[in-house]
Amino acid sequence: MSEKVNINRLKVVLAEKNLSSKWLAEQLEKNETTVSRWCTNDVQPPIKTFLKIANVLEVKLTNLFND
């Protein structure tokens, strides 16, 4: 079984800013479950959504991804 790769750092960035996935879901007008799945890297949001997330969190887009 292959190990899941964490593509995005959403969970980490939210934690660094003391924000919740619920808060992010509200900002983006998205379902909490959807945002939670992004945070656990079960699914990835579209790139346009990543741009919105970076804007809302006031971080560079590259900060949302692992190297």
Secondary structure per residue as TSV (DSSP state, phi and psi in degrees):
chain	resnum	aa	ss	phi	psi
A	1	M	-	360.0	132.5
A	2	S	-	-81.0	147.3
A	3	E	-	-79.2	139.8
A	4	K	-	-72.1	130.9
A	5	V	-	-93.9	128.8
A	6	N	-	-83.3	102.3
A	7	I	-	-77.0	-46.9
A	8	N	B	-103.8	162.0
A	9	R	-	-112.7	25.0
A	10	L	H	-52.1	-48.4
A	11	K	H	-58.3	-43.9
A	12	V	H	-65.3	-47.0
A	13	V	H	-64.0	-41.6
A	14	L	H	-61.4	-43.9
A	15	A	H	-62.5	-42.5
A	16	E	H	-60.2	-32.0
A	17	K	T	-98.3	6.9
A	18	N	T	54.7	42.3
A	19	L	-	-117.1	156.5
A	20	S	-	-105.9	161.0
A	21	S	H	-65.3	-29.3
A	22	K	H	-62.4	-45.7
A	23	W	H	-59.1	-46.1
A	24	L	H	-62.6	-41.9
A	25	A	H	-58.5	-42.5
A	26	E	H	-63.6	-43.9
A	27	Q	H	-61.8	-37.5
A	28	L	H	-93.2	-3.1
A	29	E	T	54.3	48.1
A	30	K	-	-118.3	163.5
A	31	N	-	-68.7	137.7
A	32	E	H	-56.9	-40.2
A	33	T	H	-62.5	-41.1
A	34	T	H	-60.1	-49.0
A	35	V	H	-64.7	-39.4
A	36	S	H	-60.3	-40.6
A	37	R	H	-67.9	-31.5
A	38	W	H	-65.9	-43.0
A	39	C	H	-65.0	-30.8
A	40	T	T	-93.1	3.7
A	41	N	T	63.4	23.8
A	42	D	S	-69.5	-39.6
A	43	V	S	-138.6	160.8
A	44	Q	-	-113.5	138.2
A	45	P	-	-71.9	160.1
A	46	P	-	-62.4	157.1
A	47	I	H	-59.1	-36.6
A	48	K	H	-59.3	-37.7
A	49	T	H	-69.8	-39.4
A	50	F	H	-57.9	-39.2
A	51	L	H	-63.0	-43.4
A	52	K	H	-62.8	-42.8
A	53	I	H	-60.8	-46.3
A	54	A	H	-59.2	-41.0
A	55	N	H	-64.3	-49.3
A	56	V	H	-61.8	-41.2
A	57	L	H	-84.6	-6.8
A	58	E	T	56.5	49.6
A	59	V	-	-130.4	161.7
A	60	K	-	-68.9	146.6
A	61	L	G	-54.3	-40.4
A	62	T	G	-63.0	-23.5
A	63	N	G	-68.2	-16.3
A	64	L	G	-86.6	-2.7
A	65	F	B	-122.0	147.9
A	66	N	-	-78.7	151.8
A	67	D	-	-69.7	360.0
